[in-house]
Amino acid sequence: MNHDELYEWSRRAAEWALDYHTNLRDRPVRAQVGYGETAAKLPTSAPADAEPMAQIFADFEAMVPDAMTHWQHPRFFAYFPANASPASMLAEQLTSAIAAQAMLWQTSPAATEIEQVMIGWLRDALGLSSHFSGTIHDSATTATLAAVLTMRDRAMAWDTIQDGLFGGPRLRVYASAQTHSSVDKAVRVAGIGQANLVKVPTLSDHGMDPAQLEAAILADLAAGYKPAGVVMCTGGTSIGACDPIDACLAIAKKYDLYTHVDAAWAGSAMICPEFRELWLGVDGADSIVFNTHKWLGVQFDCAVQFLADPVPQIRSLGLRPEYLQTLGQDEVVNFNEWTIPLGRRFRALKLWFVLRAYGLDGLRQRIRNHVAWANELADQIAQIDGCEITTDPILSLFTFRFRDDEQTERLLGLINDDGRVYLTQTRHDDMFVIRVQVGQFDCTRADVMTVAEVASQISRNL
Ligand SMILES: *Cc1c(COP(=O)(O)O)cnc(C)c1O
């Protein structure tokens, strides 16, 4: 295949995409295939001879779409959204055509500089203080790992960079039980160990209890451990829990701990000033992450990390071997020194396209609609016989159950087999509950209310 053929097939792909998106509502949201079905259709080894693109494309159409869960389906209410707006898709096509490696400024001046400017645009759009700079990672998991590595090395006065953790004190990291499993993964990967991630008890609103945080730090100091940092969450994955950022930061600062705020999902909503009370005090954090690839319409992958001071993270992660020197240009920003992988995609382009193509007001309107519709939907579900709202909407996420654990699980299974909507579950207060989040870029109010219609129809027959 050459570039002339690429042009022709790109047109075919664009036609296919238009048809796919136009008819998405007719498809079941969740894949309705069994494990192993797709693999069984593929040959067991790669072809020795080139195959015609027409055949490859036909096989794609025949095998792939029906065996996918449709994340851009307007009635996708599972997990969190992974929004991909059309403007973002267009930018990704251009990124793919240039296919640059954006590891250094000189390997990609426009990628580096657009990334710097986009960080500034987003910082201001979220109402964060102007002292924040930042960078883009593939995922929130990676950004959180970068922050945990930084808190580890900082707590050890940077000795860990050369010596590792050998013979050092037992480091401790604090987070609430509502924080995402990516924090557990980060302490594992950082060599701190999951046993040293202290899950601080929460208050009745499911946010971290600052008094318990301080008590845990004091107990650890008395035991000879070394507290390193605190990870807080704004909009936890299970039910949307928000830690009291200002009070927790005050405790962290009192003990000179490095701080990271995980707002992977909820961060996008902070473009609307009325939601910022959920992370009051956030300007005092050392590091903040949010995924534009969840709720802002910038497709996966595009996790934005803001840093009050990038120097500690660069000290932990930045390396400059001779072959990566940008000779005579020591003043330039080389973003690979801020992140874990050396190689980087040009992710800032899709941010630039999305922020311009919809404008902040257009994006705000979508998020405000989602929040309002989620509240309306929760009210409707509360009316269904046997259904009970188990956690009220936090932004656009709420949970409900139907009679008991067993019946709730049955209802969820039948709803997803039905295919009109897709919901997932979580455990809350030791109950099996159904999670509903509203956030798909193109969903309408009618799409959202379908959840109540389906739940009502199906539960009636249980
Ligand atoms: C989704 C999510 C993550 C993980 O995000 P990735 O980008 O998939 O790594 C972390 N924390 C929270 C609160 C999330 O909602």
The ligand as a Tripos MOL2 file, in Angstrom:
@<TRIPOS>MOLECULE
LIG
   15    15     1     0     0
SMALL
NO_CHARGES

@<TRIPOS>ATOM
      1 C1        -10.4510    6.6920   35.0490 C.3       1 LIG1
      2 C2         -9.7770    7.0330   36.3030 C.ar      1 LIG1
      3 C3         -8.4220    6.7690   36.4990 C.ar      1 LIG1
      4 C4         -7.6000    6.0070   35.4990 C.3       1 LIG1
      5 O1         -7.5000    6.6870   34.2980 O.3       1 LIG1
      6 P1         -6.5910    6.1330   33.1040 P.3       1 LIG1
      7 O2         -6.3910    7.3260   32.2520 O.co2     1 LIG1
      8 O3         -7.3970    5.0680   32.4550 O.co2     1 LIG1
      9 O4         -5.3450    5.6070   33.6820 O.co2     1 LIG1
     10 C5         -7.8490    7.1860   37.6670 C.ar      1 LIG1
     11 N1         -8.5540    7.8330   38.6150 N.ar      1 LIG1
     12 C6         -9.8640    8.0880   38.4730 C.ar      1 LIG1
     13 C7        -10.6030    8.8350   39.5430 C.3       1 LIG1
     14 C8        -10.5210    7.6990   37.3070 C.ar      1 LIG1
     15 O5        -11.8150    7.9600   37.1660 O.3       1 LIG1
@<TRIPOS>BOND
     1     1     2 1
     2     2     3 ar
     3     2    14 ar
     4     3     4 1
     5     3    10 ar
     6     4     5 1
     7     5     6 1
     8     6     7 2
     9     6     8 1
    10     6     9 1
    11    10    11 ar
    12    11    12 ar
    13    12    13 1
    14    12    14 ar
    15    14    15 1
@<TRIPOS>SUBSTRUCTURE
     1 LIG1         1 GROUP 0 **** ****
